[in-house]
Amino acid sequence: ETRSFAWLEDRIAWLERNTGLVSETLPIEAARQIQLIRGQLLEECRLRYQVDMNRVLVDSDDVRQRVIALERWLREAVVPEVVRAHVAIQ
């Protein structure tokens, strides 16, 4: 983004030096460059968001798998022991 702004400043300076119709062309050129910079920033944000969302999805899937494993262990190992203890108490 810094390079884009530097390029825009250089382009504006060039237009000011080489064009007699700066007041007519400069706003159009600046608007075009600002729109290009905006598009690049949006794309960069989208890519960062996508990377972060992929991490979240992987992490949440890992947590879900751990919860399923814990639930299975509770049913297979803990519940029978609780039932045995309950029967022994009665």
N, C-alpha and C positions, 0 to 999 in steps of 0.2 A: 504494500500500500504506500509506503514511503517513496518507493521508486516511481509509482504512478503519479504521486503529487509532484515529485521533482520533475518528471517528464512534462507534466501539465504546466508547471512554472516555466520551464525552458521553452515550451511551445508558445506560451503567451508572450514571453520576451521576444521570441523570433517574430511572431505576428506584429508586435509593436514596432520592431525595427524595420520590417520589410513590407508592411502593408499600409497603404494610405487610408484604407477603409476599416481600420481597427474597430471602430464603434459598431460596424455592421457585422463583421465576421467573428469578432472575439466572443460575444455571448453564445453564438451557435457552437463554436469550437469548444468553449468551456463547458457548455451543457453536454455536448457529446462526450467529452472526456470524463466529466463527473458521472455520467450515466455508465460509462465503461468501468470506472473505478467502483461504482456501486455494485455492478454485476459481479465483479471480481471479489469484492468483500462478501457478498451474499453467498457466492460459491464456496469461498473459504469457510464461512460459518456453517454452511450445510455439511461440508466434509468433516469439520470438527464435531458437529452434532452427531453425524453418522458414526464416527469412531466411538464417541462416548456412549451412544445408545447401544452399539454392539457390545461394549464392555458391560453395560447394565444388563443386557439380555443374557450374556454368558454367566454373569454373577448370579442373576436371579434363577437361572436354570440350575446352577450348582447348588444354591440354597434349597430349591425345590427337591432335588435329588437327595440331599442330606435329610430333609424332613421326611421324605418317603422311607429312607433307610431307617431313621429313628422310629417311625411309626411301625415298621415291620419288626424291628427289634423288640419294641414294647409288646407287640402282639405275640411274638414267638417266645420271648424269654421272660419278660416281667409278668405278664398276665397269668401264665400257668403257676408261677410261684405265689402270686397273690391268692389265687384260687386254692392252692394247696394249704397256705397259711390260714385261710378263712375256714377251710374244712377241718383243719387240725384244731382250731380254736373251738369249734362247735362240738 
